[in-house]
């Protein structure tokens, strides 16, 4: 075992990290195109239409390669779980909810990035910082010592986003942390939406 985790458990952590990361990239691909949209003045047209502008700039078109990758990841997780992990039905159900919770956290982060991008045009840099930080938790956040572990869990919640779903699937997460995860994501998403509305008030139109 490594830091108390077996080989199959470590592999499951890695697969779930990639599952969440790939799904988030598939969903939020349009965020990577936001800066050119603002610079070119195309965002003015987005704001002028009745369709919610946040949905337009947040969700992008899917990529077939992402779907193939997701299928492979799920297949590997199914095999690993059946052969080595043996999760109960409750653990599987909780994992599904924690997976959704991770996507909520990822949504909130990308909304914050878009809001900052409206005011400063620094979307590209922030996304790369996000990619660098998430790469730290390809391994369980438990490997880090405090204060870094607490920072990556409760301040920059990549620990909740990537480590907690795997731990709940393997029965390694307490109910207190499960409930805390849902509460944290709800608050984070709520604050991101407030910030998005705030940022629109300071948007400088390309035609102004």
C-alpha positions in Angstrom: 0.0 0.0 0.0 1.0 3.6 -0.7 0.0 6.1 2.0 -2.6 3.5 3.1 -4.1 2.9 -0.4 -3.7 -0.3 -2.4 -2.7 -0.4 -6.0 -6.2 -0.9 -7.3 -7.4 2.0 -5.2 -4.7 4.3 -6.5 -5.7 3.3 -10.0 -9.3 4.1 -9.3 -8.4 7.5 -8.0 -6.6 8.2 -11.3 -9.5 6.9 -13.4 -12.0 9.0 -11.5 -9.8 12.1 -11.8 -9.7 11.7 -15.6 -13.5 11.0 -15.7 -14.3 14.2 -14.0 -11.7 16.2 -15.8 -12.7 14.9 -19.2 -16.4 15.5 -18.5 -15.7 19.1 -17.4 -13.6 19.8 -20.5 -16.4 18.4 -22.7 -19.0 20.6 -20.9 -17.1 23.8 -20.7 -15.1 23.9 -23.9 -16.6 27.2 -24.9 -14.9 29.0 -22.0 -11.6 28.5 -23.7 -13.0 30.7 -26.6 -14.4 33.4 -24.4 -11.5 35.9 -24.6 -11.6 36.1 -28.5 -15.4 36.5 -28.2 -15.1 39.5 -26.0 -12.2 41.1 -27.9 -13.9 40.7 -31.2 -17.2 42.3 -29.9 -19.1 39.0 -30.4 -20.1 39.1 -26.8 -22.2 42.2 -27.5 -24.4 40.0 -29.8 -24.6 37.3 -27.1 -25.9 39.9 -24.6 -28.4 41.3 -27.1 -30.2 37.9 -27.6 -32.9 36.5 -25.3 -31.0 33.3 -24.6 -29.2 33.4 -21.2 -25.7 34.7 -22.0 -24.0 32.6 -19.3 -25.3 29.4 -20.8 -24.1 30.5 -24.3 -20.5 31.3 -23.1 -20.3 28.4 -20.6 -21.3 25.3 -22.6 -19.6 24.4 -25.8 -20.0 21.8 -28.4 -19.0 18.2 -27.6 -16.1 16.4 -29.1 -16.4 12.8 -30.3 -12.9 12.1 -28.9 -14.1 13.1 -25.4 -17.0 10.7 -25.7 -14.7 7.8 -26.6 -12.4 8.6 -23.7 -15.4 8.7 -21.3 -16.5 5.3 -22.5 -13.1 3.8 -22.0 -12.8 5.3 -18.5 -16.2 4.0 -17.4 -15.4 0.6 -18.8 -12.1 0.5 -16.9 -13.7 1.7 -13.7 -16.4 -1.0 -14.0 -13.8 -3.7 -14.4 -11.7 -2.4 -11.6 -14.6 -2.0 -9.3 -16.0 -5.5 -10.0 -12.6 -7.2 -9.6 -11.0 -5.3 -6.8 -13.0 -2.5 -5.1 -16.5 -4.2 -4.8 -18.5 -1.1 -3.9 -21.9 -1.5 -2.4 -25.1 -0.2 -4.1 -25.1 2.7 -1.6 -21.5 3.6 -2.4 -22.3 3.6 -6.1 -25.3 5.8 -5.7 -23.3 8.2 -3.5 -20.5 8.3 -6.0 -23.0 9.3 -8.7 -24.1 12.2 -6.5 -20.6 13.2 -5.7 -19.7 13.1 -9.4 -22.5 15.5 -10.1 -21.3 17.6 -7.1 -17.8 17.7 -8.7 -19.3 19.0 -11.9 -21.2 21.7 -9.9 -17.9 22.8 -8.4 -16.3 22.9 -11.8 -19.2 24.9 -13.1 -18.8 27.4 -10.4 -15.1 27.8 -11.1 -15.6 28.3 -14.8 -18.4 30.9 -14.0 -15.9 32.8 -11.8 -13.3 32.6 -14.7 -15.9 34.0 -17.1 -16.8 36.8 -14.7 -13.2 37.8 -14.3 -12.8 37.5 -18.1 -15.6 40.0 -18.6 -13.7 42.6 -16.6 -10.0 41.8 -17.3 -9.8 39.5 -20.4 -7.5 37.1 -18.4 -9.5 34.0 -19.1 -6.6 32.1 -20.8 -4.2 32.6 -17.8 -6.8 31.6 -15.2 -7.8 28.4 -17.1 -4.1 27.4 -17.3 -3.7 28.0 -13.6 -6.8 25.9 -13.0 -5.3 23.1 -15.1 -2.0 23.3 -13.2 -3.8 23.1 -9.8 -6.0 20.2 -10.8 -3.0 18.3 -12.0 -1.8 18.2 -8.4 -4.7 15.9 -7.4 -4.2 13.2 -9.9 -3.1 11.5 -6.7 -5.4 11.6 -3.5 -5.2 14.9 -1.6 -4.3 12.8 1.4 -0.8 12.6 0.1 -0.2 16.2 1.0 0.4 17.6 4.4 -1.3 20.6 6.0 -1.6 23.4 5.3 -1.4 22.4 1.6 -4.0 19.6 2.0 -6.5 22.0 3.6 -5.8 24.6 1.0 -6.5 22.1 -1.8 -9.7 20.9 -0.1 -11.5 23.9 1.4 -10.0 27.0 -0.2 -9.3 25.7 -3.8 -11.7 22.8 -3.6 -10.0 20.4 -6.1 -9.7 17.9 -3.3 -13.5 17.8 -2.9 -13.8 17.8 -6.7 -11.5 14.9 -7.5 -10.5 13.0 -4.4 -13.9 12.8 -2.5 -15.9 11.0 -5.3 -13.3 8.2 -5.4 -13.1 8.0 -1.6 -16.9 7.7 -1.3 -17.0 4.9 -4.0 -14.5 3.0 -1.9 -16.3 3.7 1.4 -13.5 5.9 2.7 -15.4 9.1 3.2 -17.5 10.0 6.3 -21.0 11.3 6.1 -19.9 14.5 7.6 -17.5 15.2 4.7 -20.2 14.1 2.2 -22.7 16.6 3.6 -19.9 19.2 3.8 -19.1 18.6 0.1 -22.7 19.3 -1.0 -23.0 22.4 1.1 -19.6 23.7 -0.1 -20.5 23.3 -3.8 -23.9 24.9 -3.3 -22.4 28.0 -1.7 -19.6 28.1 -4.3 -22.0 28.0 -7.2 -24.3 30.6 -5.6 -21.4 33.0 -5.1 -20.1 32.4 -8.7 -23.5 33.4 -10.1 -23.6 36.5 -8.0 -20.1 37.4 -9.2 -21.2 36.8 -12.8 -24.1 39.3 -12.5 -21.7 41.7 -10.8 -19.2 41.4 -13.6 -21.7 42.2 -16.3 -22.3 45.6 -14.8 -18.7 46.5 -15.5 -18.5 45.1 -19.0 -17.1 47.5 -21.5 -18.8 46.9 -24.8 -16.6 46.7 -27.9 -18.7 49.4 -29.5 -18.3 51.8 -26.5 
